[in-house]
Structures are given as structure tokens and as C-alpha cells.
Amino acid sequence: MAELKYRRVLLKLGGESLAGEHRVGVDPARVTSVAERVIEAHRLGVQLAIVMGGGNFWRGGDIASMDRATADYIGMLGTVMNALALQEAIERLGVPTRVQTAIEMREVAEPYIRRRAMAHLDGNRIVIFGAGTGNPFFTTDTAGALRAMEIGAEAFLKATKVDGAYTEDPEKNPRAQRIDRLTYLEALNRGLRIMDATAFSLCMDHNLPIIVFRLEDPGSLVRVLTGEPVGTLVAA
């Protein structure tokens, strides 16, 4: 078995990772694929927590005609739907999982309690966090950075649709070059939008490494956890 570089990590998944080709809703086959990759990493012995986004259902910041707080609360509910879908897929494959939500909904998930989340991780269960931080005006990237700090994660793993950070948007400029490693200040000075400013500042202030990679690439999550150079590493 490969030796782990990181023993406890926070994996941030966008809602689109569970959607089909139309990037809306939940595609059961895609959810199963994500669950298989997560379980592959879990079998290495890593303590794995996941923060789910909700962009496949709702993006509150894009609804200009609606009160922003209300729009954000609707988005939080979308992240919980994604968390429950992923939980079902992981447990169907035989791995114990817990969903914790920042907004209480005890009939379907545990309320977020830091010490209970850490006990689940110590008990070899995957923990999935839903409902962001429970507060409007904060993104799920910020929720991911916050939960990573709270549980003592050794790295923030941000799964995206591209395989790292690029000098430019690779979908707009095919000549854009991938950057293998950056310091926090280099990322800021280059204006790279790795995550929102609040989330990035949290990671930078606490020297939490950020690894940007593409989960869909076979074995990519395992390779990240064992210290192979995958995607882009942002660190001090």
C-alpha cells in the first residue's frame, strides 16, 4: 500500500461533479463514479471529509432579482441534496458515512458539531458537510476552508473541471499553461481565481496547502494523497 503524505484532508467538490452532461441536477452514474474515487482514497487509510457545493441546483449569487440572503439559503439546501446523494452512493458501496449540516435538519442528517465530526473521522467514517457555513454571503469554498481548519486537515483539496491552475482560462485560450506550484502571494499577484478571497485568505493565514486537481482523472485523488505531483500546489 502506498504511503500517505496527508493523513486527514478536506475535499471540496462542486455540485457539477455530480451532474450529467447538462450540468443540472444529479446523474446517478456520475455520483457512483465520484463515490468510487472517494472510496479508493479512503481505503488508503486517509481520514476524509468532504464539503459539497450546490451549483448543479442553484447559484444564489447569480439571481440578481432575489434577496441575496434568501437566494443563498436556497443554495444551501441544494448542497444538502448533493451530500445525501453522495452519502447514499458511498454507503451502497460499503463504506460508512455521515452527513452533517450547518442548518439543522435532524430527520435527514446530523447537525454540524466539530468534535463529533472528528470522532467520525477517527472512527474511519467519511464525513460530508452540507449547507455551507450556514450563513448567507459565504461560498462553499469558504465553508471548505473553515471546516478544514476546524477538523485539523493537513491539506485542502479542491476538485475542479480542469487539472490545476493555469496562466489563463484554458477553455478560452488553448495555449494557457498549467502552473505546477505557487506560493500564496504569487497566486494573489497573478490574479488567479483559485477560490474566493475569503477562503484563500483563511488557507494562507493558517498555511494550509491547497491542491487544485481534476477528480475525473483516474487515480488522481490517490496520487494527491500519496504526494505525487498532481495538478497545482499552492503553499507557503
C-alpha positions in Angstrom: 0.0 0.0 0.0 1.3 3.4 -0.9 2.5 5.7 1.9 0.2 8.6 2.6 1.6 12.2 2.6 -1.6 13.6 4.1 -3.5 11.7 6.9 -6.5 14.0 7.2 -7.8 16.1 4.3 -10.8 18.2 3.3 -12.0 17.6 -0.2 -14.1 20.3 -1.8 -16.5 19.1 -4.5 -18.5 21.3 -6.7 -22.1 20.4 -7.3 -21.4 20.0 -11.0 -19.2 16.9 -10.2 -22.5 15.0 -9.5 -24.4 16.3 -12.6 -24.6 14.9 -16.0 -23.7 16.5 -19.3 -26.3 19.2 -18.8 -24.6 20.3 -15.5 -28.0 20.4 -13.8 -29.4 18.0 -11.2 -27.9 14.7 -10.2 -26.8 12.0 -12.6 -26.7 8.6 -10.7 -23.9 7.2 -12.8 -21.8 10.3 -12.1 -22.5 10.1 -8.4 -21.4 6.5 -8.4 -18.2 7.4 -10.2 -17.4 10.1 -7.6 -18.1 7.7 -4.8 -15.8 5.1 -6.3 -12.9 7.6 -6.4 -13.6 8.7 -2.9 -13.7 5.1 -1.6 -10.4 4.3 -3.4 -8.8 7.1 -1.4 -10.5 6.1 1.8 -9.0 2.6 1.5 -5.5 4.0 1.8 -6.4 4.9 5.4 -6.8 8.7 5.0 -9.4 10.5 7.1 -11.5 12.2 4.5 -14.0 15.0 5.0 -16.0 16.4 2.1 -17.7 19.8 1.6 -20.3 19.8 -1.2 -21.2 22.7 -3.4 -24.7 23.2 -4.9 -24.1 24.7 -8.3 -25.9 21.9 -10.1 -29.1 23.1 -8.5 -28.7 26.8 -7.7 -26.3 29.7 -7.7 -27.6 32.3 -5.3 -25.1 35.0 -6.4 -26.5 34.8 -10.0 -30.1 35.6 -9.0 -30.0 39.4 -9.2 -33.7 39.8 -8.8 -33.9 38.0 -5.4 -32.8 39.0 -2.0 -29.3 37.7 -1.7 -29.7 36.1 1.8 -32.8 34.2 0.6 -31.0 33.1 -2.6 -28.0 31.8 -0.6 -30.3 29.8 1.8 -31.9 28.1 -1.2 -28.4 27.2 -2.4 -27.5 25.7 1.0 -30.4 23.3 0.6 -29.0 22.3 -2.8 -25.7 21.3 -1.1 -27.6 19.1 1.3 -29.3 17.3 -1.5 -25.9 16.6 -3.1 -24.5 15.5 0.3 -27.3 13.0 0.7 -26.9 11.7 -2.8 -23.2 11.2 -2.3 -23.7 9.5 1.0 -26.2 7.0 -0.4 -23.7 6.1 -3.2 -20.8 5.7 -0.9 -22.7 3.6 1.6 -24.2 1.5 -1.2 -20.6 0.5 -1.9 -20.0 -0.5 1.7 -18.3 2.5 3.4 -19.8 4.1 6.5 -20.6 7.8 6.0 -22.1 10.7 8.0 -23.7 13.9 6.7 -23.5 16.9 8.9 -25.3 20.2 8.1 -24.7 23.7 9.2 -28.5 24.2 9.2 -30.2 21.7 11.5 -32.4 19.2 9.7 -32.2 16.2 12.1 -34.6 14.0 10.2 -32.0 13.6 7.4 -28.6 14.5 8.8 -26.6 15.3 12.0 -26.1 19.0 12.9 -22.6 20.1 12.5 -20.6 19.5 15.7 -16.9 19.8 15.4 -15.9 17.2 18.0 -18.5 14.7 16.6 -17.1 15.2 13.1 -13.6 14.5 14.3 -14.8 11.4 16.2 -16.4 10.1 13.0 -13.1 10.6 11.1 -11.2 8.8 13.9 -13.8 6.0 13.6 -12.9 5.5 9.9 -16.1 7.1 8.6 -16.3 9.6 5.7 -17.9 12.9 6.8 -19.8 15.0 4.3 -20.6 18.6 5.2 -23.7 20.3 3.8 -25.3 23.7 3.9 -22.0 25.6 3.7 -21.2 27.7 6.7 -24.9 28.1 7.5 -24.6 31.8 6.7 -25.5 33.7 3.6 -22.9 35.7 1.7 -20.3 33.0 2.2 -19.4 30.5 -0.5 -18.9 26.7 -0.1 -15.2 27.3 -0.8 -15.1 29.4 2.4 -17.1 26.6 4.1 -14.4 24.2 3.0 -11.5 26.3 4.3 -13.3 26.8 7.6 -14.1 23.1 8.1 -10.6 22.2 7.1 -9.2 24.5 9.9 -11.7 23.2 12.4 -11.0 19.5 11.9 -7.3 19.9 11.6 -7.0 18.9 8.0 -3.4 18.8 6.6 -4.5 19.9 3.1 -7.4 21.5 1.2 -8.1 19.5 -2.0 -10.1 21.5 -4.5 -11.5 19.3 -7.2 -12.3 21.2 -10.4 -13.2 20.6 -14.0 -9.6 21.4 -15.1 -6.4 19.7 -13.9 -4.9 22.6 -12.0 -4.4 26.4 -12.1 -3.5 27.9 -15.5 -1.9 31.2 -16.6 -5.2 31.9 -18.4 -8.6 30.2 -18.8 -7.7 27.0 -20.8 -11.2 26.9 -22.2 -10.7 30.3 -23.8 -7.0 30.1 -24.6 -5.7 26.6 -25.6 -2.2 28.0 -25.2 -2.6 28.6 -21.5 0.0 26.8 -19.4 -0.6 24.9 -16.3 1.3 26.0 -13.2 2.6 23.2 -11.1 3.4 25.1 -7.9 2.7 28.6 -6.5 3.1 30.5 -3.3 0.0 32.2 -1.9 1.4 35.6 -2.7 2.2 34.5 -6.3 -1.3 33.3 -6.8 -2.6 36.7 -5.5 -0.2 38.7 -7.6 -1.2 36.8 -10.7 -4.9 37.3 -10.0 -5.5 33.6 -10.3 -9.1 32.8 -9.2 -8.3 29.5 -7.4 -11.1 30.2 -4.9 -12.9 33.2 -3.4 -10.8 35.7 -1.5 -12.2 34.8 1.9 -11.4 31.1 1.5 -8.0 31.8 0.1 -7.1 34.2 2.9 -8.1 31.5 5.5 -5.8 29.0 3.9 -3.0 31.5 3.5 -3.3 32.8 7.1 -3.0 29.3 8.5 -0.5 27.9 6.0 -2.9 25.2 4.8 -1.7 23.8 1.4 -4.2 24.0 -1.4 -4.1 21.4 -4.2 -6.2 22.0 -7.3 -6.8 18.9 -9.4 -9.3 17.1 -11.6 -11.1 14.3 -9.8 -12.3 12.7 -13.0 -8.7 11.8 -14.0 -8.2 8.1 -13.0 -6.3 7.7 -9.7 -5.8 11.5 -9.3 -7.1 11.6 -5.7 -5.0 8.7 -4.6 -1.9 10.3 -6.3 -2.5 13.6 -4.5 -2.8 11.8 -1.1 0.5 9.9 -1.7 2.4 13.1 -2.6 2.7 12.7 -6.3 2.8 15.9 -8.3 -0.8 16.3 -9.5 -2.5 19.5 -10.5 -1.3 22.7 -8.8 0.0 23.0 -5.3 -0.4 26.4 -3.5 1.6 26.7 -0.4 3.9 29.0 1.6 
